[in-house]
């Protein structure tokens, strides 16, 4: 690129340095960093962050701290990523105390994290898989009347829900909300499917309507999680009512939602309703999968609805253009 007189941006060098870091080649990452002045390319904060990451991946914390001191001498301002790289590295090594000490030391040196240090620590612990430590830190924060930012809170919720600690998450959200945390739509996107999957339908409804009251417009996947839970519980009338509510309130179902509802109807022996939803899909310009038609037609024939089964077969043929 240089031979073609094309400019080389700091981001290009940062990407190269980052690649060397991922390849466990920190010496080459340092070499590229040191060559930037030859290309009249500034060593920006993202470039420093890339090299910090490469050094931390190699376990070279002494080199990483030396690089931070160089940032200070060169008047290059650290950003959230700068601190996150270092905190993540300590947390990944299971050294929470060192991560806390590092943040304190950086603060004393004049490096003020753009977010509170404990938010960075929680993020780092979650990414490193130390969920119990992250939970304990959030517990302490809420007892002290302190809240993590909502993105950090959501990261913890997502990790805990994946590990099956849904009840803890519901309680944690309540405690945090009581202290003034304002959940965003991602908070509900994480919790509502998790709660629904556990069959806690009334809790899912409570969270759903809390989201609406907070001014969030629920999207199809939030409805789908509750509809699926209702069907699994055999509450098909409630599922159909909630699905109709979704359409009436201006949230048009998409193909995945229809597909899920058709499957649940078939599993519950509600073949006529499944057929009606297939027709409704086509009226909305959504083409059902072949498997959807097959399972509905087979079910209709099995329960003696041969005329309706034949109409569904004709509908499928007309859609396929055969």
Secondary structure, DSSP 8 states (H G I E B T S, - for coil): -TTTT----HHHHHHHHHHHHHTT-HHHHHHHHHHGGGGT----HHHHHHHHHHHHHTT-HHHHHHHHHHHHHTT----HHHHHHHHHHHHHTT-HHHHHHHHHHHHHTT---SS-HHHHHHHHHHHHT-HHHHHHHHHHHHHTT----HHHHHHHHHHHHHTT-HHHHHHHHHHHHHTT----HHHHHHHHHHHHHTT-HHHHHHHHHHHHHTT----HHHHHHHHHHHHHTT-HHHHHHHHHHHHHTT----HHHHHHHHHHHHHTT-HHHHHHHHHHHHHTT----HHHHHHHHHHHHHTT-HHHHHHHHHHHHHHHT-
